[in-house]
Amino acid sequence: MGATMIQQLSGLPPGIIGFEVTTKVTADDFKDVVIPAVEKAAESGEVRYLTVIPEFHGMTPGALSQDLKIAFETFRKWKRIAIVTDIEWIHHMTALFG
C-alpha cells in the first residue's frame, strides 16, 4: 500500500469527520481512509462530512466508483457536507448540488 492522498483530519468537533485531499485520489484512498470513517460515523448516527481541498489533481475511475458507492450506501445518514477550497470549478460543481 502506497501513501494515501486523503488524510483524515483530527481535532474536529464530535460528530464531524473530515479529510484533506492533497493530490489525485485513488480507490485505495477511499477503501483505506474514507469508507471506514464514514461507515463508523453512519453506525453512530448522522454523517457530517468536511473535505478540505487545497489542491486537486483528479480521481481515478475506481475512486469515483468508491465515492458513489459509500454515498449511496449511507445516503439516509448524511446530514451535512462541507467542501473547503479556493478552486473555482469545484465551487461551481458543488453549487449545482447545493
C-alpha positions in Angstrom: 0.0 0.0 0.0 1.4 3.4 -1.0 1.0 6.8 0.5 -2.6 7.9 0.7 -3.7 11.1 -0.9 -6.5 11.6 1.5 -5.6 12.3 5.1 -8.2 12.1 7.9 -8.4 15.4 9.9 -8.1 15.3 13.7 -9.4 17.7 16.3 -12.8 18.2 14.8 -15.9 18.6 17.0 -17.8 15.4 17.9 -20.0 14.1 15.1 -17.9 15.5 12.2 -15.5 13.5 10.1 -13.1 15.4 7.9 -10.5 14.8 5.3 -7.8 16.7 3.3 -7.3 15.9 -0.3 -3.7 16.6 -1.5 -3.5 15.2 -5.0 -5.0 12.6 -7.3 -7.4 10.3 -5.3 -7.4 6.6 -5.8 -9.8 3.8 -4.9 -7.4 2.6 -2.2 -7.6 6.1 -0.6 -11.4 5.6 -0.3 -11.1 1.9 0.9 -8.4 2.6 3.4 -9.4 6.0 4.8 -12.8 7.4 3.8 -15.0 4.3 3.8 -14.1 3.1 7.3 -14.6 6.6 8.7 -18.0 7.1 7.0 -19.2 3.6 8.0 -18.2 4.3 11.6 -20.0 7.7 11.6 -23.1 6.2 10.0 -23.3 3.5 12.7 -23.3 6.1 15.4 -25.8 8.5 13.8 -25.8 11.2 11.3 -22.8 11.8 9.0 -21.4 15.3 9.0 -18.6 15.4 6.4 -15.9 18.0 5.8 -13.4 17.9 2.9 -10.5 20.4 2.6 -9.1 20.6 -0.9 -6.0 22.9 -1.2 -5.0 21.1 -4.4 -6.9 18.6 -6.6 -5.5 16.5 -9.4 -8.4 14.3 -10.2 -9.8 11.0 -9.2 -9.2 7.6 -10.7 -12.3 5.8 -12.1 -12.1 3.4 -9.1 -12.1 6.3 -6.6 -15.2 7.8 -8.2 -16.9 4.4 -8.0 -16.0 4.1 -4.3 -17.2 7.7 -3.6 -20.6 7.0 -5.2 -20.9 3.6 -3.5 -20.3 4.9 0.0 -22.6 7.9 -0.6 -25.4 5.6 -1.9 -25.0 3.0 0.9 -25.2 5.6 3.7 -27.4 8.2 1.9 -30.1 8.4 4.7 -27.4 9.1 7.3 -25.9 12.1 5.6 -26.8 15.3 7.5 -24.3 17.9 6.2 -21.4 18.1 3.7 -18.9 20.9 3.6 -16.2 21.4 1.0 -13.5 24.0 1.7 -11.4 25.1 -1.3 -10.5 28.0 -3.4 -10.6 26.0 -6.6 -13.2 27.8 -8.7 -14.5 24.9 -10.8 -15.2 22.9 -7.6 -17.2 25.8 -6.2 -19.3 25.7 -9.4 -19.8 21.9 -9.3 -20.9 22.0 -5.6 -23.3 24.8 -6.3 -25.1 22.5 -8.8 -25.7 20.0 -5.9 -26.4 22.7 -3.2 
